[in-house]
Amino acid sequence: IAFRAGGGADTQARLIAARRGFALPGDASYADVGVEGSYVTPYQLSCGNPAGPVLISYNWLDAPTARANRRTLARQGYLPGMLFNRVLDRALELAGLDRGALYLSHVYHLLPATRSAAVPRRDMEASFDAITRHEIADRPVIALGTAAARSCARFKVPCQAISHPSARGLSIATKARQIAQALRPGVA
């Protein structure tokens, strides 16, 4: 499968089928936690512009958090109070954009069994190879964090690597500015 901006429903259906077919022992699928839908990731309920720049993060959530917040996630695709989303919202405000201008996806398309569980590199690469790299096409890619940058490099996907929105050691303002500048060069 190869994603082409504006590739239509057939392309999206193939990407969703690839995500649904991806399984590894121990980690949950979106269906397992009750948030299955017609998207590659629930984030695409708000950040699913097929012509927009591609932001790639490490993963979506862990299974317990997704189960506990199923209603909000089924409606919005994300948890507004999480640090990742507070940083992203601030970045979008700085860049003069909204979530609908972006296409957000992940390196890893399953949900680990516990919060902050480390996903083995081979599992991240298997997910990226089966799903994520097919979403990109010829659009600009912003790799949010080390896992995304490493996966892009492994599969020769050109990207601009910046800090993950949840990274420690940097302020919300600094991380938001990095994303805003990646989306709109020249943003102060």
Buried (B, 14 or more C-beta within 10 A) or exposed (E): BEBEBEBEEEBBEBBBEBBBEBEBEEBBBBEBBEBBBEBBBBBBBBBBBBEBBBBBBBBBBBBBBBBBBEEBBBEBBBBEEBBBBBBBBBBBEBBEBEBEBBBBBBBBBBBBEEEEEEBEEEBBBBBBBBBBBBBBBEBBBBBBBEBBBBBBEBEEBEBBBBBBBBBEEBEEEEBBBBBBBBBBEEBE
